[in-house]
Amino acid sequence: EVQFVESGGGLVQAGGSLRLSCVASGVDFDEAVIGWFRQAPGKAPEGVSCISTDDGIRHYANSVKGRFTISSDNAKNTVYLHMNNLKPEDSAVYFCATRLSYCSIFNIAEYQYRGQGTQVTVSS
């Protein structure tokens, strides 16, 4: 059974940092595409970042470039999202999922096995 479990969210002041974790099970983690997405209340899900765990290819949404970094620890089946200089507009539920294709943050509908998510709230 494929499962993703996210953690690491919380309440932080603007300018602060958080590190989110996404632990995967039931996937071939050494050859996976894992994406981070976020969804604010009343809004559609938005692609944040993705990584190909075999070749390290990464992509970021323009809104987070230079502030967020995605990484993977294949020994722990875990993908991290390091978030720096957080802004109130980053507030959302963040979740991870996998896609049976190349790394892309735009093909959200093709990602599967979305986790339950972790709440990130940035106060001004």
Salt bridges, closest charged atoms under 4 A:
GLU46 OE1 - ARG38 NE 2.84
ASP90 OD1 - ARG38 NH1 2.90
ASP90 OD2 - ARG67 NH1 2.72
GLU110 OE1 - ARG99 NH2 2.69
